[in-house]
């Protein structure tokens, strides 16, 4: 304990923010939105980029002396994969939450990475601007970049990656890197630098060239999925920014960001329709997708039946729901165009269909309808629906066969597996309930993850669709990778983080025993921010 206190005291003397080693505080930062719990030895709450650099440099020096203190970076504690948990040092960006500069004319904003999406959009609203990403308003900008989720607005707006101009990153040496679009000459100049950034600019280009064929076919969310976008225009432009998309804090700590913004669109116009079978869903989607909606989501009707058991029945659901699917469509074009699109959808559907369109009087009810899903995800005191089978990729044309396979598996499992997600992005989630206090239930969760992976593969899908693999999914996915794929991921990591101090159990062959040891045994007490 004396050694722990010495480190905390030393670091508190050298940074403006705070370092904590008190057990109650470390416990508060030991869980996120995943199924894992890892208690850190220290929690750091830096107040500047300088603080972050000092913390990282200190830990890196410890590592060179064979004293390993792994670092994870935490935004609002909403990670679904456990990538923001650490047995060593958790660096929270909660105080790095300021807007540095706003250029409303050119639609650019300079922010610290710990600012939340909700706070940022509240600042932008008076200027008629927005960051058009559908995510929890508590999500930080840094975490959105590190996880690069494919949100339900991605088909129309392109997702978070479409709005990042450049980032400032603290590397594992404590050096500061600012991403820029570099010419060949500038790249050669920077590669002569003796710092870690110079080493990165020297080693990464030949690695990308050597594995160009493999990189071009890389999945969208596994490993470092945006490597293919680093070198562009036949090598004339080199930009490190894409390597941080989906990196989950394993290559560096993003501290500041310059974002491009969009003009705030008109308010949404929505409608939902209930279908008894997926074939009818498919026909409706084929029609309404031609109208360029903002989003098209599908929900197993059992989700709302479960929500109703907990007193969360949306007022819009006036009829009894049979087994089937609800499709929720949203348009956000100019008012007359959105209304016209809604009317066209209504005309397409048979008159006997159970369908409700948004009006001025029921707009608030539509909001309640969308939030009813929350009651399904966390369904009571004795059990929990954790983020285990989240953001799965299923090709839309294979979804009917996948649903049939899921139905068969559900019967053998004797556990409801209700699906919901985005038809636009082909990104879906399932929330089975588990009693985390029971050993066999926690074991069942991991078995379910393995079995679902097999089912997904048989229908051209994947465990990773709109969110990176993190820890738990890597147990299933990494043993299946070719050696060349594992070597590429490892090589990129070694170039950026030679001493493996950043998120060492993320994007690696995470040990199954370690996973089992870190599975939570109680319901998530809440998100600490």
N, C-alpha and C positions, 0 to 999 in steps of 0.2 A: 504493500500500500504506500510505503514511503516513496518508492520509485515513481509510482503514478502521480503522487502529489508534487514531486519535484518537476515533472514534465509540465503539469498544469500551471504551476507557479511560474516556471520559466517562460512559458508561452504567454501567459497573462501579462508579464512584464514587457513583452515585445510587440503586442498588437493592441489596437484601439478597442476591438470587440472583446468578447469573453470566451474563455475555455472552462468547461464544466466537467467534473468527474463525479459529481454527486449522484448516488445510485438512483434516486427518484427522477432526476432529469435524464439520465442515460436510459432509464426504463421507458420514459415518455417518447424517446426517439428510436425505440427498438422495433416498432411495427409500422407498416404502411398499408396500402390497399391490397397487398398480396397475402398469400397464405403463410408467410414466413414471419419469424421473430428472431432478431439478432440484437443482442444488447451490446452497445459500443462501450469502449473504455473511456472515451472522451466525446464531448459534443462541443463543437466550436461554432460561435455565431459571429463571424467577422462583420466589420462595418465598412470595409473598403476592399478594393482589389489588392492594395498593398498588404492588408491583413492576410488575404488568401495566399498571396505569393510567399509570405514569411512562413505560414503554416506548412505549405507544400514543400518548400525548400528544407525546412527542419525535418520533416518526415522522410524526405529523400536522403538526407544526410544520415539519418538513423539507419535507413535501409542499407546504405553503403557500408555501415558498420555491423551489418547482419542482425539489426534489430528491426523486425518487420512490424509496421503499424499501418495496416491497410486503410485507405481513405475512400469514403463514398461521399458524394455531394447530394444534398437533399433540398428540394424546393418546398413544396407544401405537404410532402409525405403521401402523395397520391400514386406512387409507382405501383403498377400491377404485377411487377416481376421481382421485387425485392432488390433492385439495383441500387436503391438509395439507402440500403442498410449496410452496416459494417460492424465487425467485431473490434475494430480499432478506433478510428476517428471519423465521426460524422461531421461534415462541414455544411451547416445550414445557411442558405442564401436569404433567409427571411428578412434580414435588414438591408440587403442589397436590392432595394425595391423602389428606386427613384427614377423619374423621367429626367434625363440629362438635358435634352433639347428637342424641340418640336418644330419642324418646318412644314406648316400646314400647306403652303403653296406647292412645294415639291412632293408632298405626301411622304415625308420621311420623319422618323422619330428615333432618337437615341436613348436607350433605357439600360438600366442595370438588369441583370438576368433574373433577379429574384422578384421582379414585379409580376403580379398576377395578371392573367388575361382579363379578369373582371375589372381590376383597377385601371389597367391600361385603356380598355374600351370606354370606361367612365370618363377618363381624361380626354379621350379623342372625340367623344360624342358631341360636345358643343361646337366642334369644328366640322361636323358632318363627315367624320372619318371613322374607320374601324379596321380591326384586324379580323378578317372573315374566316375564323377558325371555330369549328364547333367542338368545344372542350369544356371541362369543368371550369367555371370562372375562377376557382382557386388555383388552377394550374399555373405555374410560373412560366415565363417565356423561355428560360433556360431549360426547363424540363421538357417543354414542347419541342425544342430543337433536339435535345438528347434522345427523346423517344420517337420523334417524327411520326406521330400517329396519323393514320389515314382516316380522317374524320368524315362524317357523313356529308359535309359540304365540299369535299375534295374534288368530286367530279366537276363541279361548277367553278370552284375557286382555286383548285390546285393544291390546297393544304399548306401547312406552315412553311414548307421548303420554298414555296413560291414567293415568300414575302421577306426573306432574310437577305439583307444586302451584304453585311459582313459581321463578324463576331470577334471579340477579344477573349483569348483563352489563356489561362495559366497552365503551362506545361508541367510535366512531372519534375523538372529541375527547378521550378519556381520562376523560370523565364516567362515573359509575356509575349504572346504571338497574336498579331492582328492579321486576319485573313484578307487577302486582296487578290484581284485577278492579275496575274503576272505574265509578262511576255517571256520568251525564251531567254533573252538577255538578262532580264531582272532575276529570273530563276537561277541562272548561272552565278550572278553576283551574290545572291543570298546564300547559295550553297557553299560559298567560300568561308562563311562565318563559322567560327569555332564553337558556337553555342549549340544547344540541343535543336533549336529551330533550324540552324544551318545543316545539322546532321539529317534532319527530317527532309529538307529540300534536296539533300544529296542522295539519300537512300530510297525515298519513296518513288520517284519517277522510274528508275530502272525496274523496281518491283512491279509497278503497274504495267509496264511494257512487257515484262516477262510473262505475266499472267493475264494479258489483255483478253484472250479468248474466254478464260474462266470468268473474269470479271464481267464481261458483257452479258453473260447468262445468269448472273447472280440473282438470287431471290430478293424481293423488295424489302424484306424486314430482317433477314438473317445476317449475322456477322456485322460487317460494315457495308451496308447495301448500296450506298451511293458512291462507292469507289469509281464507278464507271463515269461519273460526272466531273472528276477532278481535272483530268486533262481533256481539253476541248479544242475544237477547230484544228484537228490533226496535230495536236501538240503545240499550237501557237499560244494557247492560253492555259495557264495552270493556276488552279484555285483550291486551296485546302479546305474551304468551307464545307463541301459535301461530306468529307470524311467524318464530321461531327454529327451528321444527321443519323439518328438511331444508334449512336455510340454508347449511350447510357452512362456517360461519365467515366468511361474506361480509358479515354485518351487525353483528357484534360478537363479543366473546370471553366466553363463559360461564365464570364463575369459581366461583360457588357455586349450589347447588340444594337445594330442599326437595322431598323425594319422599314420596308416599304409598306404603304397603307393603301386601302381601297376606300372609295366613296361609300358612305353608309347607304345600303340599299333600302327600298321601301319595305314596310313591314310585311311579314309573311301572310299568305292566304293558304289555308290548309283544308284538307278534307280527309276523312278516313272511310274505308269500306271494309266490310267483313266478308270473308270468302270461306266456303266449306272445304275447298281443296286447293292444292298448289297450282294445278293446271289453270284455274280461273285467275289466280294471282299473276301467273306468267303472262296471260293474255292482256290483263289490265296494265301490267308494267310495260309490255311492249308498246302499248298505245301511249300511255302518259309520259314515257321517257322521251318521246319525240317532241314533247312540248317544253323540253329543257327545264325540268323542275329543279328547285334548290336541293331537295332530298326526297328519296323514296325509301321508307323503312317498312320492315315486316316484323310482326310479333305473333308468336303462338298465343292463341286466345287464353290458354291456361295461365299465362302471366297475370292477366287482369282478374281471373278468378281467384288466384292466390292473393293478389293485392286486396280484393274485396273482403277476403277472410280477415284482413287486418284493418278493415274500416276505410280502405282507400278505393272506393268505387267511383270512377269519374262520372260526373253528372251526364256526360254525353252518352254513356252506355245505358240507354233506356230499355233496351230489350235484353232478354236472357241470351248469353253467348253460348253457342254450341262449340264443339271442338272444331278448330280451323285456324284461320289466320286473319289478323287485322293488318291492313296496309295503310300507312299514314303518308300522305303526299303533301309537300309544301312548295309553293311558288313565291318568289320575291322579286318579280319584275315590276314594271310600272303598274299602278293600280288596275287600270282597265285591262291590261294584258293578263295579269294574274287572275283577275275575275273571269276573264274569257277562258283561260286554261282550266279553271275549276269547272266552269259550265260545260266545257267540252268533255271533261272526265265524267261528269254526271250524265251527260247524254250517252256516253259509251256504255255505261253500266246499265243492266236491265232494271226496269222499274221496281222489280221485287227485291232488289238488293238492299241490304242494310247499309246505308251510307249517310254520313252527316257532313255538311260543308260548313266552313267557318263563316260567321256573320259578326256584326258589331256586338250583338247581344251575347253571343256564346264564346267570344274570343278568350275570355279568362278560363272558361271551361276547357278549351283546347289546351291551355297551358297546364291545367290540372291533369288532363289526359296524358300529356307527355311525362309529367313527373310521377305518375302512378308506378312507373317502372322501378323507382327507388324502393318502394315497399316490397317489391318482389326480390330485389337483390339482397336486402337485409330483412329476413322474415321472422324475427322474433328472438326470444331470450335463449331458448335451448338449442337453437341451430343457427347456421349462417350460410349464406350463399356467397362464397369467396370468389375472388377473381382468379379462377384456375383455368377454365375453358373460355378464355376471352379472346376476342379479335382473331377468329379463325378464318382462314381463306377457303372458300368453296366456290369454284367456277359456277356461275349462275345456271349454265346449261346442265350442270351435274347436280344441282341442288335437289331436284325431285328424287333422284336415286339415293342421294345422301340422306334425305329425310326418311326414306323407307328403311335404310340401314340403321338410322338412329332409333326409329320406332322399334325395330327388332331387338336392338341392343338394350333399349329402355325396358322392355319386357323381362329380359334375362337379369337385368340389374335391379329391377323393382324399385326404380328411382326415376321420377319425372325428369326429362331432359328437354325442356321447352326452349326453343331457339328464337332469337331476335337479332336484328341487325340491319345493315344497309344493303339494299338490292343494287344500288348504284356502284358501291365499292366492292361488292361481293365479300363483305367483311361481317362475320356473325359471331355471336356469343351464346353461351349456355350457362345457366346458373343452377347447378344441382346443389341441394342442401346437404351439409355435413355437420355432424356433432363433433366439433374439434376436440372435445374433452376425451373422446374415445380413441384408443390406439388403433383399433381396427377400422374406424372411420377415416382416420388420417391416412392409413395404408390404402384404403379404398380410393381415396382421392388421387393418389399417385398411380394406382392401377388404371383408374379411369382415364387419366391423362395419356398413359401408354396405349390403351385400347382405342381411344378416340383418334390418336395419331394414325393407327393402322387403318381405321375407317376412312379418315380424311384422305390418306394416300391412295386408297383404292378408288377414290372418286376424284382424283386430280387435285386435291386440296392440300392444306398445310396447317400446322399448329400456329404458324406466324402469318398474319395477314395484314393487320393494320397497326401492329405494335411489336416491338422487338422481343427477342426470346428471353432476355434476362437470365435468371438462374434456373427456375424449375423446368422451363421448357427445354433448356439446353441439355438436361439429363436425357431427354428423349431424342432430341435432334442431332446433337453433336456426334454420338457414336455412329450415326447413319451417314455422316459426311465422308466424302472421299478424303484421303490423306492430303491431297493437294489443296483441298478447300480448308481443312483444319490448319495446314501449314501457312496458308495465306493470311488467315485471321490472326494466327500467332505472330507472324512476321510484322504485320501492321502494328499490332500491340507493342511488340518489342522496339520498333522504331520510335514510337511516341513515348513509351513508358518502360525504359530498359530495366528498372528495378521493380516493376510490377507492383506499384503502390496504389494505383487507381482501380477500384472495383475489381479485385483479382478473381472473384468467384463469378463475375458476370462475363458473358461471352467466352466461356471456357467449358471444358468438360467437367462441369460442376459435379462434385462427388455425391453419390446417392446417399451415403451414410450421413454426410453433412446436411443434406437436404432434409432427411428424416429428423435429424436432431434439431433443425431449425423450424420445423413445422409448428405453427401456433397451437396451443392447447386451450385457448379461450377465445371468445368472440372479440373481434377488434374493438378496443376501448374507444376508438375515435382517432381522428386525424389531428396530430399536433402540429401547430404552425407557429 
